[in-house]
Amino acid sequence: MLGFALKRLAIAAPTLFFVVSLSFFLMHLAPGGPFDADANLEPQVIENLKAAYDLDKPLIQQYVIYLGKVLVGDFGPSIIYQDRTVSQLIATGLPVSLKIGLAAILIAGLTGISMGILAALKHNTATDYAVMGVAMTGIAVPSFVLAPLMTLIFGVFLQLLPIATLEPGGGLARSFPMIAPLTPYILPVIALAVPQIAVISRLTRGAMIEVLRQNYIRTARAKGLAEKRVVWRHALQAGLLPVVSYLGPAVAGIVTGAVVVESIFQLPGMGRFFIQGAINRDYPLVLGIVIIFAAAIVLMNLIVDLLYGVLDPKVKVDG
């Protein structure tokens, strides 16, 4: 297992290198620059600013300089957030994004698996159709549509939850003071979790239906084992394999969705910094966030591979 993990980490290094290189050149080749909006500045001032950020050098030379800094953990200073480094901005936004993302994937996993198991056990019944109807609705409504709708309903009309702030508020916080600190995160987490709940529930349902038809499940039932034991002890382990395989892309989807959701709710997370950096051509900020996101996705894929080897006894992980 350790050898397998080391091999995967070795593969991750060139993957990250490719992502960083591609992002660097695409960002610099895009029209416009970080100082184009400063039309009132003297040309000499703009030239001095470009020299301060190494933007006056040839693109290949900028690339080599940037890679050298990244290798020692230096993402450089931010261009639009003056007097702050990219590392400082990431340290500010990453905890917010982690809270939202981890809560969303946890809720999506628990809810989606539960719905999928229920639909599989009630196959071709009204319960199955209802669960799958909800799942299809969740797939059809993306986060960037769901988030404004929930803001309008629960934040503006009903005034139950706060919007565009991390400060507790709304009627829900006043009625239940114990959960007041969580109220600013409820709407963003739900907006991110709902599409993933839909996908996970469908994957779980399909896998569980197939597993429940296997011979070893029929044998377990014929031996008189309780249905709960058959489902939770024998069927669920194999039924979770497609879900585990999906978790890596699911994290990527939540990370991508968080960029939009954090902007909608005006949360000071990585997504908001990413959009502001892209709009204003803040090259160091955008590239620093891309590196963090790419590293997180590679790490999640590694964890998924290891879990797959644990859940499936047919998979032999040889170091």
ABEGO torsion letter per residue (X at the ends): XAAAAAAAAAAAAAAAAAAAAAAAAAAAABBEBAAAABAABBAAAAAAAAAAAGAABBAAAAAAAAAAAAAAGBAEBBAABBGBBAAAAAAAAAAAAAAAAAAAAAAAAAAAAAAAAAAAAABGBAAAAAAAAAAAAAAABBAAAAAAAAAAAAAAAAGABBBGBABBEEAAAAABAAAAAAAAAAAAAAAAAAAAAAAAAAAAAAAAAAAAABAAAAAAAAAGBBAAAAAAAAAAAAAAAAAAAAAAAAAAAAAAAAAAAAAAAGBBBAAAAAAAAAAAGBAAAAAAAAAAAAAAAAAAAAAAAAAAAAABAABBBBX
